[in-house]
Amino acid sequence: MFDRLEELAAEYAALERDLSDPAVHADQDRARTLGRRYGQLGPIVHAYREWQHVSADEAAAHELAGEDASFAAEADELGKRRAELEDRLRELLVPGDPNDSRDVILEVKAGEGGEESALFAGDLLRMYLRYAERHRLKTEVMDSTMTGLGGYKDATVAIKSGARGDGAWSQLKYEGGVHRVQRVPVTESQGRIHTSAAGVLVMPEADPVEVSIEPSDIRVDVFRSSGPGGQSVNTTDSAVRITHLPTGIVVSCQNEKSQLQNKEQAMRILRARLLTQAQEQADAQAAAERKSQVAAVDRSQRVRTYNFPENRISDHRVGYKAYNLDQVLDGDLDAVIGALEAADRAEKIAESGERDS
């Protein structure tokens, strides 16, 4: 472990030198890549440096304890701290998610349940926007289609890393899947509880240089933007639909006023979808090789239930349950995301231990 830590410390120092060179920042793509790696290594190297200092102090305290017994207690305390840091370093050395520092493109789509599903999709969209606001993440609604009652057939939002430097992907990557709601719909006249669902797709945003899209591989169609119920909202063909011919992926955007702006937004979404597809294919191949499937890749799984009569939220992947649904829908997702992070971390540590043994 410590041979690897020396290598990582040397890499961190080299990155620090590179990032202090103004010439590096002339190439924004390279600077961004180096910055991501620097951010990933920072916690590991800082913990390693503290471990070195504590280990040296512990050795000195043991040596002095031979002459003065009062140093024995200090040596014991330093030994406990050293052991804690070693556990922390083992945890930090578990392979991380290379996308954790990335921004996110998040899509919410209404599913089964008609207008009630669209209203629930709107609730989810507002929940994520409020979560982003709480964590000082920047948001940009890229595209949306509303219904007559104020729900959303679909909505796409870009969520960018905040002032703390935490990547939006590291915080929201567990949200993908089918979300189910149980409540009395506003359209229900007899007070019966209905169950409906909405889908959430979370994708790391790709840099233009990472996903190459040949002009011959796409078909661009333009059409007139429309509002709820098909109502026309402008008189020009500014909305854009892009079809990626090799994969059949279709992306449309109509929120911006100009055709060029809508095309740029659609290309951002298309790049993110292609990056996600490539990574999921790589994950599936790796999973097949080790004869097990990564559950997080299965987006068809119902991941969470929102029960309004009981004010209860349940995450089925980790058995999380809480009775603060009103707070969760107001953006307070920290506890449920924390439970998912802890379960993911424990699984990776277990896998790492199996490989080492």
Residue frames relative to the residue before (quaternion, step in Angstrom):
aa qw qx qy qz dx dy dz
M 1.0000 0.0000 0.0000 0.0000 0.00 0.00 0.00
F 0.7285 0.4619 -0.2649 0.4310 3.58 0.83 -0.95
D 0.5531 0.5591 -0.4053 0.4662 3.60 1.20 -0.36
R 0.6564 0.5065 -0.3040 0.4692 3.56 0.99 -0.83
L 0.6351 0.5355 -0.3307 0.4477 3.59 1.03 -0.77
E 0.6171 0.5311 -0.3472 0.4654 3.60 1.04 -0.69
E 0.6500 0.5139 -0.3158 0.4623 3.57 0.98 -0.84
L 0.6711 0.4944 -0.2978 0.4652 3.58 0.95 -0.87
A 0.6268 0.5262 -0.3372 0.4653 3.60 1.05 -0.73
A 0.6471 0.5061 -0.3173 0.4738 3.59 1.01 -0.78
E 0.6420 0.5123 -0.3187 0.4730 3.60 1.02 -0.80
Y 0.6370 0.5356 -0.3187 0.4536 3.59 1.02 -0.84
A 0.6535 0.5077 -0.3082 0.4692 3.58 0.98 -0.86
A 0.6450 0.5149 -0.3191 0.4659 3.59 1.00 -0.81
L 0.6457 0.5112 -0.3166 0.4706 3.60 1.00 -0.81
E 0.6178 0.5510 -0.3347 0.4503 3.56 1.04 -0.80
R 0.6534 0.4997 -0.3045 0.4802 3.58 1.01 -0.85
D 0.6662 0.5124 -0.3095 0.4448 3.57 0.90 -0.93
L 0.7068 0.4758 -0.2707 0.4481 3.58 0.90 -0.93
S 0.6285 0.5082 -0.3418 0.4795 3.59 1.25 -0.24
D 0.5780 0.5781 -0.3655 0.4451 3.59 1.31 -0.12
P 0.4233 -0.7271 0.4731 0.2614 3.65 -0.51 1.08
A 0.5974 0.5872 -0.3681 0.4036 3.59 1.07 -0.65
V 0.6026 0.5680 -0.3587 0.4307 3.60 1.09 -0.68
H 0.7011 0.4860 -0.2724 0.4451 3.57 0.97 -0.85
A 0.4877 0.6287 -0.4450 0.4109 3.58 1.26 0.02
D 0.7002 0.3296 -0.2219 0.5933 3.56 1.27 -0.49
Q 0.2797 -0.8203 0.4761 0.1489 3.57 0.01 1.32
D 0.6303 0.5384 -0.3425 0.4423 3.59 1.02 -0.74
R 0.6710 0.4809 -0.2997 0.4782 3.58 0.93 -0.88
A 0.6442 0.5239 -0.3224 0.4546 3.58 0.95 -0.87
R 0.6442 0.5196 -0.3215 0.4601 3.58 1.02 -0.79
T 0.6551 0.5133 -0.3073 0.4615 3.57 0.97 -0.87
L 0.6669 0.4889 -0.2981 0.4768 3.58 0.94 -0.92
G 0.6464 0.5355 -0.3180 0.4407 3.57 1.00 -0.82
R 0.6270 0.5319 -0.3356 0.4596 3.57 1.03 -0.75
R 0.6781 0.4849 -0.2942 0.4675 3.56 0.88 -0.95
Y 0.6215 0.5443 -0.3303 0.4565 3.58 1.02 -0.80
G 0.6678 0.4998 -0.2920 0.4681 3.57 0.99 -0.87
Q 0.6390 0.5265 -0.3247 0.4571 3.59 1.06 -0.70
L 0.7202 0.4596 -0.2508 0.4552 3.57 0.96 -0.89
G 0.5110 0.7046 -0.4012 0.2853 3.59 1.12 -0.63
P 0.7087 0.4522 -0.2941 0.4547 3.65 0.64 -0.99
I 0.6368 0.5298 -0.3326 0.4508 3.60 1.04 -0.76
V 0.7036 0.4698 -0.2747 0.4569 3.58 0.79 -1.03
H 0.6391 0.5223 -0.3368 0.4531 3.62 0.98 -0.75
A 0.6578 0.4924 -0.3069 0.4803 3.58 1.00 -0.83
Y 0.6388 0.5296 -0.3215 0.4562 3.59 1.04 -0.76
R 0.6520 0.5047 -0.3155 0.4697 3.58 0.97 -0.84
E 0.6389 0.5045 -0.3326 0.4761 3.60 0.99 -0.77
W 0.6253 0.5383 -0.3346 0.4553 3.59 1.02 -0.82
Q 0.6376 0.5285 -0.3280 0.4545 3.61 0.98 -0.82
H 0.6757 0.4934 -0.2955 0.4613 3.57 0.92 -0.95
V 0.6683 0.4986 -0.3005 0.4632 3.58 0.90 -0.93
S 0.6432 0.5266 -0.3204 0.4543 3.59 0.98 -0.84
A 0.6539 0.5045 -0.3080 0.4722 3.57 0.99 -0.86
D 0.6637 0.4959 -0.3055 0.4693 3.59 0.96 -0.88
E 0.6293 0.5348 -0.3348 0.4537 3.59 1.04 -0.76
A 0.6495 0.5151 -0.3143 0.4627 3.58 0.95 -0.89
A 0.6591 0.5050 -0.3051 0.4663 3.57 0.99 -0.86
A 0.6465 0.5206 -0.3178 0.4583 3.59 1.00 -0.83
H 0.6363 0.5161 -0.3283 0.4701 3.62 0.98 -0.77
E 0.6504 0.5164 -0.3142 0.4600 3.58 1.00 -0.84
L 0.6947 0.4681 -0.2752 0.4718 3.58 0.95 -0.88
A 0.5791 0.6015 -0.3754 0.4023 3.58 1.15 -0.58
G 0.5773 0.5858 -0.3780 0.4251 3.60 1.18 -0.43
E 0.7303 0.3812 -0.2182 0.5231 3.56 1.20 -0.58
D 0.7904 0.1143 -0.0330 0.6009 3.58 1.14 -0.70
A 0.3901 -0.7697 0.4605 0.2082 3.59 -0.39 1.27
S 0.5571 0.6290 -0.3956 0.3708 3.62 1.15 -0.44
F 0.6317 0.5442 -0.3358 0.4382 3.59 1.20 -0.43
A 0.5011 0.6764 -0.4201 0.3390 3.61 1.23 -0.31
A 0.6593 0.5032 -0.3129 0.4628 3.59 0.93 -0.86
E 0.6374 0.5196 -0.3242 0.4676 3.58 1.03 -0.80
A 0.6340 0.5275 -0.3283 0.4604 3.59 0.99 -0.80
D 0.6412 0.5235 -0.3259 0.4567 3.59 1.01 -0.79
E 0.6590 0.5037 -0.3079 0.4660 3.60 0.94 -0.89
L 0.6562 0.5000 -0.3093 0.4730 3.57 0.99 -0.85
G 0.6169 0.5460 -0.3390 0.4542 3.60 1.08 -0.67
K 0.6426 0.5096 -0.3192 0.4748 3.57 1.02 -0.79
R 0.6563 0.5036 -0.3118 0.4673 3.57 0.98 -0.85
R 0.6244 0.5369 -0.3369 0.4564 3.59 1.00 -0.82
A 0.6565 0.5108 -0.3082 0.4616 3.60 0.95 -0.89
E 0.6290 0.5287 -0.3274 0.4666 3.59 1.04 -0.79
L 0.6715 0.4936 -0.2954 0.4671 3.58 0.95 -0.88
E 0.6230 0.5303 -0.3447 0.4603 3.59 1.05 -0.66
D 0.6349 0.5053 -0.3251 0.4857 3.59 1.04 -0.76
R 0.6433 0.5263 -0.3119 0.4603 3.56 1.00 -0.86
L 0.6629 0.5023 -0.3050 0.4640 3.58 0.96 -0.84
R 0.6221 0.5255 -0.3488 0.4639 3.61 0.98 -0.73
E 0.6491 0.5152 -0.3069 0.4681 3.56 1.06 -0.82
L 0.6824 0.4959 -0.2840 0.4558 3.57 0.95 -0.92
L 0.6745 0.5064 -0.2940 0.4496 3.58 1.12 -0.63
V 0.4479 0.6399 -0.4806 0.3987 3.58 1.25 -0.01
P 0.5495 -0.6413 0.4053 0.3499 3.62 -0.76 0.97
G 0.2835 -0.7827 0.5371 0.1360 3.56 -0.76 1.08
D 0.5973 -0.5275 0.4528 0.4000 3.52 -1.34 0.00
P 0.3937 -0.7512 0.4705 0.2436 3.62 -0.52 1.09
N 0.6655 0.5107 -0.3070 0.4495 3.59 1.21 -0.32
D 0.4020 0.7756 -0.4435 0.2002 3.60 1.25 -0.21
S 0.7161 0.4428 -0.2675 0.4686 3.60 1.03 -0.63
R 0.5240 0.6712 -0.3973 0.3422 3.59 1.26 -0.04
D 0.5086 -0.5634 0.5446 0.3568 3.50 -1.41 0.23
V 0.3663 -0.7449 0.5324 0.1656 3.55 -1.31 0.34
I 0.1416 -0.6979 0.6850 0.1538 3.50 -1.33 0.50
L 0.0898 -0.8165 0.5699 -0.0193 3.54 -0.60 1.22
E 0.1062 -0.7911 0.6015 0.0329 3.56 -0.87 1.01
V 0.1127 -0.7564 0.6413 0.0615 3.55 -1.07 0.85
K 0.0231 -0.8125 0.5816 -0.0306 3.58 -0.78 1.04
A 0.4523 -0.6596 0.5271 0.2874 3.56 -0.98 0.85
G 0.1901 -0.7893 0.5753 0.0991 3.58 -1.08 0.70
E 0.8050 -0.1511 0.1516 0.5533 3.55 -0.90 -0.94
G 0.6398 0.5467 -0.3785 0.3854 3.56 -1.03 0.73
G 0.4321 -0.7454 0.4381 0.2566 3.60 1.26 0.17
E 0.8483 -0.0947 0.0893 0.5133 3.56 -1.00 -0.90
E 0.6165 0.5486 -0.3513 0.4422 3.60 1.04 -0.71
S 0.6365 0.5169 -0.3251 0.4711 3.59 1.02 -0.76
A 0.6467 0.5157 -0.3164 0.4645 3.59 1.02 -0.79
L 0.6387 0.5097 -0.3247 0.4763 3.58 1.04 -0.75
F 0.6465 0.5073 -0.3148 0.4750 3.59 1.03 -0.79
A 0.6070 0.5384 -0.3504 0.4678 3.60 1.05 -0.72
G 0.6365 0.5173 -0.3196 0.4745 3.57 1.07 -0.72
D 0.6193 0.5342 -0.3354 0.4675 3.59 1.07 -0.75
L 0.6593 0.5016 -0.3074 0.4682 3.59 0.97 -0.88
L 0.6333 0.5295 -0.3375 0.4524 3.58 0.95 -0.83
R 0.6740 0.4789 -0.2986 0.4767 3.60 0.87 -0.91
M 0.6042 0.5585 -0.3575 0.4419 3.61 1.04 -0.73
Y 0.7035 0.4561 -0.2763 0.4699 3.59 0.86 -0.92
L 0.6259 0.5227 -0.3426 0.4666 3.59 1.05 -0.67
R 0.6713 0.4776 -0.2988 0.4817 3.60 1.00 -0.76
Y 0.5967 0.5393 -0.3574 0.4747 3.58 1.10 -0.68
A 0.6533 0.5124 -0.3109 0.4626 3.58 0.92 -0.91
E 0.6451 0.5202 -0.3191 0.4599 3.58 0.98 -0.83
R 0.6373 0.5317 -0.3222 0.4553 3.60 0.98 -0.84
H 0.7682 0.3540 -0.1736 0.5043 3.59 1.01 -0.84
R 0.4587 -0.7204 0.4159 0.3123 3.56 1.31 0.34
L 0.3437 0.6918 -0.5364 0.3399 3.51 0.96 0.99
K 0.4082 -0.7122 0.5151 0.2465 3.57 -0.96 0.82
T 0.1228 -0.8047 0.5790 0.0472 3.58 -0.97 0.85
E 0.0394 -0.7691 0.6379 0.0034 3.52 -1.24 0.62
V 0.2732 -0.7506 0.5791 0.1630 3.58 -0.54 1.15
M 0.2368 -0.8209 0.5111 0.0941 3.56 -0.44 1.27
D 0.7892 -0.0991 0.1017 0.5975 3.58 1.02 -0.74
S 0.0959 0.7934 -0.5974 0.0669 3.59 -1.09 0.64
T 0.1293 -0.7540 0.6380 0.0874 3.53 -1.24 0.57
M 0.1831 -0.8174 0.5423 0.0645 3.55 -0.43 1.27
T 0.3655 -0.6933 0.5734 0.2385 3.53 -1.33 0.36
G 0.7233 -0.4743 0.2939 0.4069 3.54 -1.29 0.24
L 0.7222 0.4240 -0.2437 0.4891 3.61 1.10 -0.66
G 0.6437 -0.5568 0.3186 0.4173 3.60 1.24 0.23
G 0.5024 0.6244 -0.4438 0.4010 3.55 1.23 0.29
Y 0.4010 -0.6989 0.5355 0.2530 3.56 -1.31 -0.10
K 0.3719 -0.6793 0.5862 0.2381 3.54 -0.93 0.94
D 0.7582 -0.1719 0.1224 0.6170 3.55 1.09 -0.82
A 0.0093 -0.7731 0.6342 0.0020 3.54 -1.26 0.48
T 0.1249 -0.7761 0.6158 0.0536 3.54 -1.08 0.80
V 0.0094 -0.8096 0.5847 -0.0510 3.56 -0.77 1.08
A 0.2996 -0.7128 0.6052 0.1896 3.55 -1.08 0.81
I 0.0871 -0.7861 0.6117 0.0184 3.57 -0.91 0.96
K 0.1487 -0.8297 0.5374 0.0264 3.54 -0.53 1.22
S 0.6421 -0.5518 0.3839 0.3685 3.53 -1.20 0.66
G 0.4241 -0.7502 0.4678 0.1961 3.52 -1.06 0.84
A 0.7890 -0.3464 0.2458 0.4438 3.51 -1.37 -0.23
R 0.6358 0.5421 -0.3362 0.4346 3.61 1.12 -0.61
G 0.4980 -0.6722 0.4212 0.3504 3.58 1.24 -0.32
D 0.4783 0.6535 -0.4550 0.3703 3.60 1.25 -0.03
G 0.4479 -0.6914 0.4950 0.2763 3.56 -0.91 0.89
A 0.5338 -0.6295 0.4539 0.3358 3.57 -1.00 0.78
W 0.6076 0.5662 -0.3589 0.4258 3.62 1.07 -0.69
S 0.6401 0.5412 -0.3396 0.4266 3.59 0.93 -0.84
Q 0.7241 0.4379 -0.2426 0.4744 3.59 1.11 -0.61
L 0.8021 0.3285 -0.1367 0.4796 3.58 1.03 -0.74
K 0.4449 0.7405 -0.4357 0.2527 3.60 1.23 -0.12
Y 0.6590 0.5191 -0.3170 0.4424 3.62 1.17 -0.43
E 0.5594 0.6644 -0.3661 0.3341 3.60 1.25 -0.19
G 0.5288 0.6577 -0.4055 0.3512 3.59 1.22 -0.32
G 0.5476 0.6030 -0.4584 0.3554 3.57 -0.99 0.84
V 0.6206 -0.5248 0.4231 0.4005 3.53 -1.31 -0.23
H 0.1518 -0.7809 0.6042 0.0451 3.56 -0.74 1.14
R 0.1784 -0.8123 0.5530 0.0506 3.56 -0.80 1.07
V 0.1532 -0.7866 0.5938 0.0724 3.57 -1.03 0.83
Q 0.1057 -0.7601 0.6387 0.0558 3.56 -1.14 0.77
R 0.3513 0.7125 -0.5357 0.2863 3.58 -0.51 1.22
V 0.5480 -0.5600 0.4892 0.3831 3.55 -1.36 0.05
P 0.3444 -0.7631 0.5016 0.2180 3.63 -0.45 1.10
V 0.5871 -0.5724 0.4343 0.3730 3.55 -1.20 0.48
T 0.6706 0.4929 -0.2932 0.4704 3.58 1.21 -0.46
E 0.5686 0.6003 -0.3713 0.4226 3.61 1.32 -0.05
S 0.2532 -0.8148 0.5081 0.1176 3.58 -0.54 1.18
Q 0.7304 0.4368 -0.2369 0.4685 3.61 1.18 -0.47
G 0.5504 -0.6749 0.3669 0.3272 3.58 1.24 0.30
R 0.4228 0.7108 -0.4693 0.3094 3.59 1.16 0.43
I 0.4455 -0.6731 0.5251 0.2696 3.55 -1.11 0.77
H 0.1315 -0.7820 0.6072 0.0504 3.56 -0.92 0.99
T 0.2584 -0.7270 0.6093 0.1830 3.55 -1.29 0.41
S 0.1073 0.7723 -0.6214 0.0766 3.57 -0.85 0.93
A 0.2907 -0.7762 0.5447 0.1275 3.56 -1.25 0.24
A 0.0949 -0.7440 0.6559 0.0852 3.50 -1.37 0.38
G 0.3595 -0.7452 0.5271 0.1940 3.55 -1.12 0.67
V 0.1415 -0.7609 0.6281 0.0803 3.55 -1.13 0.75
L 0.0760 -0.7714 0.6316 0.0183 3.55 -0.91 0.98
V 0.0790 -0.7957 0.6005 0.0062 3.58 -0.73 1.10
M 0.0096 -0.8156 0.5764 -0.0499 3.57 -0.70 1.11
P 0.4283 -0.6502 0.5445 0.3118 3.62 -1.01 0.68
E 0.4243 -0.7105 0.4915 0.2712 3.57 -0.85 0.91
A 0.3338 -0.7624 0.5299 0.1632 3.55 -0.87 1.01
D 0.4325 -0.6401 0.5623 0.2949 3.56 -1.16 0.63
P 0.6228 -0.5692 0.3720 0.3869 3.63 -1.03 0.65
V 0.6827 0.5010 -0.3025 0.4374 3.59 0.98 -0.78
E 0.6316 0.5709 -0.3332 0.4052 3.60 1.20 -0.43
V 0.7719 0.2162 -0.1134 0.5870 3.56 1.12 -0.67
S 0.1780 -0.8011 0.5672 0.0694 3.54 -0.41 1.24
I 0.0476 -0.7890 0.6124 -0.0126 3.57 -0.78 1.08
E 0.2993 -0.7640 0.5485 0.1610 3.54 -0.53 1.19
P 0.5550 -0.6209 0.4313 0.3470 3.62 -0.94 0.82
S 0.6560 0.5217 -0.3149 0.4453 3.60 1.07 -0.70
D 0.6409 0.5472 -0.3176 0.4348 3.60 1.26 -0.33
I 0.7316 0.3846 -0.2383 0.5100 3.59 1.22 -0.11
R 0.1882 -0.7270 0.6438 0.1465 3.53 -1.29 0.54
V 0.1689 -0.7971 0.5769 0.0573 3.56 -0.76 1.06
D 0.0412 -0.7786 0.6262 -0.0076 3.57 -0.76 1.10
V 0.1997 -0.7665 0.5988 0.1183 3.56 -1.07 0.72
F 0.0283 0.7894 -0.6118 0.0424 3.55 -1.13 0.69
R 0.6083 -0.5736 0.4116 0.3626 3.55 -1.27 0.24
S 0.4702 -0.6756 0.4914 0.2846 3.58 -0.88 0.98
S 0.0954 -0.7905 0.6031 0.0479 3.55 -1.15 0.65
G 0.3854 -0.7140 0.5401 0.2236 3.54 -1.22 0.56
P 0.7969 -0.2540 0.1943 0.5126 3.60 -1.21 -0.43
G 0.8409 0.1667 -0.1330 0.4974 3.55 -0.98 0.88
G 0.6517 -0.5388 0.3185 0.4285 3.58 1.17 0.41
Q 0.3873 0.7366 -0.4774 0.2821 3.58 1.27 0.11
S 0.4111 -0.7133 0.5081 0.2530 3.59 -0.81 0.96
V 0.1836 -0.8098 0.5502 0.0888 3.57 -0.86 0.94
N 0.7881 0.0490 -0.1113 0.6034 3.59 1.24 -0.03
T 0.4815 -0.6990 0.4682 0.2457 3.53 -1.25 0.29
T 0.6447 0.4778 -0.3375 0.4921 3.59 1.21 0.35
D 0.5051 -0.6393 0.4903 0.3096 3.55 -1.23 0.52
S 0.1349 0.8360 -0.5158 0.1299 3.59 0.44 1.26
A 0.5819 0.5767 -0.3826 0.4272 3.60 1.19 -0.43
V 0.1877 -0.7977 0.5705 0.0542 3.55 -1.10 0.82
R 0.0761 -0.7596 0.6443 0.0467 3.53 -1.09 0.83
I 0.1056 -0.7972 0.5938 0.0263 3.58 -0.74 1.11
T 0.1235 -0.7722 0.6209 0.0538 3.56 -0.91 0.99
H 0.2472 -0.7469 0.6005 0.1429 3.56 -0.78 1.07
L 0.3645 -0.8071 0.4226 0.1926 3.55 -0.16 1.33
P 0.6677 0.5093 -0.3466 0.4179 3.68 0.83 -0.75
T 0.7857 0.3126 -0.1611 0.5089 3.62 1.02 -0.74
G 0.4282 -0.7069 0.4624 0.3211 3.58 1.18 -0.44
I 0.4139 0.7036 -0.4786 0.3233 3.61 1.24 0.15
V 0.1101 -0.7921 0.5994 0.0329 3.58 -0.90 0.98
V 0.0254 -0.7847 0.6188 -0.0264 3.57 -0.89 1.00
S 0.0196 -0.7940 0.6074 0.0152 3.56 -0.97 0.81
C 0.0563 -0.7775 0.6262 0.0167 3.56 -1.17 0.69
Q 0.0174 0.8163 -0.5761 0.0385 3.56 -0.98 0.88
N 0.4713 0.7192 -0.4273 0.2794 3.60 1.23 -0.01
E 0.6774 0.4877 -0.3013 0.4609 3.59 1.06 -0.70
K 0.5790 -0.6274 0.4075 0.3241 3.55 -1.23 0.48
S 0.7645 0.3373 -0.1898 0.5155 3.58 1.09 -0.62
Q 0.6072 -0.5664 0.4286 0.3561 3.52 -1.23 0.60
L 0.6407 0.5374 -0.3233 0.4430 3.59 0.98 -0.84
Q 0.6659 0.4979 -0.3067 0.4634 3.59 0.91 -0.90
N 0.6552 0.5036 -0.3133 0.4680 3.58 0.97 -0.82
K 0.6318 0.5224 -0.3360 0.4637 3.58 1.04 -0.72
E 0.6425 0.5205 -0.3248 0.4591 3.61 0.97 -0.84
Q 0.6589 0.4978 -0.3112 0.4703 3.58 0.95 -0.86
A 0.6545 0.5148 -0.3139 0.4562 3.58 0.94 -0.86
M 0.6418 0.5149 -0.3269 0.4649 3.60 1.02 -0.74
R 0.6110 0.5391 -0.3526 0.4601 3.62 1.05 -0.69
I 0.6714 0.4844 -0.2982 0.4751 3.57 0.92 -0.91
L 0.6462 0.5249 -0.3232 0.4500 3.59 0.96 -0.85
R 0.6429 0.5116 -0.3332 0.4625 3.61 0.93 -0.82
A 0.6543 0.5104 -0.3175 0.4589 3.59 0.95 -0.86
R 0.6575 0.5053 -0.3168 0.4603 3.59 0.97 -0.81
L 0.6620 0.5003 -0.3107 0.4636 3.58 0.97 -0.82
L 0.6315 0.5155 -0.3333 0.4737 3.60 1.03 -0.75
T 0.6534 0.5105 -0.3081 0.4663 3.58 0.95 -0.89
Q 0.6461 0.5239 -0.3198 0.4536 3.57 0.95 -0.86
A 0.6637 0.5020 -0.3060 0.4625 3.58 0.93 -0.91
Q 0.6782 0.4866 -0.2990 0.4626 3.58 0.96 -0.84
E 0.6414 0.5123 -0.3304 0.4658 3.59 1.02 -0.73
Q 0.6279 0.5224 -0.3367 0.4684 3.59 1.06 -0.72
A 0.6505 0.5017 -0.3114 0.4777 3.57 1.03 -0.82
D 0.6374 0.5214 -0.3243 0.4655 3.59 1.01 -0.81
A 0.6619 0.5119 -0.3090 0.4520 3.58 0.94 -0.91
Q 0.6457 0.5176 -0.3215 0.4603 3.56 1.01 -0.81
A 0.6597 0.4971 -0.3053 0.4738 3.57 0.96 -0.90
A 0.6424 0.5283 -0.3215 0.4525 3.57 1.02 -0.81
A 0.6454 0.5182 -0.3253 0.4573 3.57 0.99 -0.82
E 0.6419 0.5378 -0.3253 0.4392 3.54 1.03 -0.79
R 0.7515 0.3328 -0.2137 0.5280 3.61 1.02 -0.68
K 0.4604 -0.7424 0.3951 0.2840 3.56 1.38 0.38
S 0.6696 0.3894 -0.3512 0.5260 3.56 0.96 0.90
Q 0.3431 -0.7523 0.5310 0.1852 3.55 -1.09 0.70
V 0.4224 -0.6843 0.5331 0.2628 3.56 -1.03 0.84
A 0.4255 -0.7502 0.4408 0.2485 3.56 -0.45 1.21
A 0.6289 0.5755 -0.3465 0.3915 3.59 1.01 -0.80
V 0.6208 0.5546 -0.3524 0.4277 3.61 1.15 -0.45
D 0.6297 0.5506 -0.3337 0.4348 3.59 1.15 -0.54
R 0.1433 -0.8419 0.5175 0.0545 3.56 0.03 1.31
S 0.5657 0.5983 -0.3985 0.4039 3.62 1.21 -0.14
Q 0.5408 0.6414 -0.3936 0.3758 3.58 1.22 -0.35
R 0.4051 -0.6767 0.5485 0.2777 3.59 -1.02 0.79
V 0.2127 -0.8453 0.4830 0.0828 3.53 -0.32 1.24
R 0.8328 0.0532 0.0398 0.5496 3.59 0.99 -0.75
T 0.1595 -0.7666 0.6144 0.0970 3.56 -1.19 0.66
Y 0.1857 -0.7594 0.6198 0.0690 3.54 -1.03 0.95
N 0.0600 -0.8231 0.5643 -0.0221 3.58 -0.27 1.30
F 0.2892 -0.8094 0.4910 0.1424 3.57 -0.29 1.30
P 0.6448 0.5262 -0.3645 0.4177 3.67 0.79 -0.78
E 0.7584 0.3455 -0.1948 0.5172 3.61 1.03 -0.74
N 0.3642 -0.7388 0.4825 0.2979 3.60 1.33 -0.02
R 0.4604 0.7111 -0.3928 0.3578 3.57 1.19 0.71
I 0.1178 -0.7439 0.6521 0.0863 3.53 -1.17 0.73
S 0.0517 -0.7953 0.6040 -0.0079 3.58 -0.92 0.95
D 0.1365 -0.7545 0.6358 0.0882 3.56 -0.89 0.97
H 0.3342 -0.8108 0.4528 0.1607 3.54 -0.35 1.30
R 0.5860 0.6070 -0.3775 0.3817 3.62 1.14 -0.40
V 0.8115 0.1992 -0.0876 0.5423 3.59 1.02 -0.75
G 0.5192 -0.6652 0.4038 0.3535 3.59 1.27 0.17
Y 0.3541 0.7423 -0.4966 0.2773 3.59 1.20 0.46
K 0.0589 0.7841 -0.6152 0.0562 3.57 -1.02 0.86
A 0.1023 0.7795 -0.6119 0.0869 3.57 -0.96 0.89
Y 0.3396 -0.7461 0.5443 0.1779 3.55 -1.22 0.56
N 0.5136 0.5989 -0.4451 0.4237 3.55 0.79 1.09
L 0.0682 0.8524 -0.5146 0.0624 3.55 1.00 0.87
D 0.6233 0.5505 -0.3488 0.4322 3.58 0.99 -0.79
Q 0.6726 0.4802 -0.2970 0.4784 3.60 0.99 -0.79
V 0.6234 0.5407 -0.3397 0.4513 3.59 1.03 -0.78
L 0.6856 0.4741 -0.2861 0.4726 3.58 0.89 -0.89
D 0.6365 0.4808 -0.3302 0.5048 3.57 1.27 -0.24
G 0.6938 -0.5149 0.2614 0.4304 3.58 1.24 0.35
D 0.5433 0.6148 -0.4116 0.3969 3.61 1.24 0.01
L 0.1180 0.8304 -0.5245 0.1466 3.56 0.33 1.31
D 0.3774 0.7834 -0.4534 0.1957 3.59 1.25 -0.12
A 0.6861 0.5023 -0.3085 0.4263 3.61 0.83 -0.92
V 0.6956 0.4599 -0.2899 0.4696 3.59 0.85 -0.90
I 0.6381 0.4976 -0.3321 0.4848 3.61 1.01 -0.72
G 0.6254 0.5440 -0.3320 0.4503 3.58 1.03 -0.77
A 0.6434 0.5160 -0.3193 0.4667 3.60 1.02 -0.79
L 0.6595 0.4976 -0.3030 0.4751 3.59 1.02 -0.78
E 0.6325 0.5231 -0.3273 0.4682 3.59 1.03 -0.79
A 0.6625 0.5147 -0.3079 0.4488 3.58 0.92 -0.92
A 0.6592 0.5023 -0.3079 0.4673 3.58 0.97 -0.85
D 0.6508 0.5121 -0.3119 0.4658 3.57 0.99 -0.84
R 0.6536 0.5161 -0.3044 0.4625 3.57 0.98 -0.90
A 0.6561 0.5109 -0.3118 0.4596 3.60 0.93 -0.89
E 0.6471 0.5174 -0.3204 0.4593 3.59 1.00 -0.81
K 0.6709 0.4945 -0.3042 0.4613 3.59 0.95 -0.85
I 0.6307 0.5225 -0.3361 0.4651 3.59 1.03 -0.75
A 0.6441 0.5206 -0.3136 0.4645 3.57 1.01 -0.84
E 0.6583 0.5035 -0.3051 0.4690 3.57 0.97 -0.88
S 0.6415 0.5261 -0.3185 0.4585 3.56 1.02 -0.85
G 0.6473 0.5211 -0.3138 0.4593 3.58 1.03 -0.81
E 0.6344 0.5314 -0.3225 0.4595 3.57 1.07 -0.80
R 0.6535 0.5100 -0.3115 0.4647 3.58 0.99 -0.86
D 0.6661 0.5125 -0.3046 0.4482 3.58 0.97 -0.90
S 0.6887 0.4723 -0.2893 0.4680 3.58 1.07 -0.73
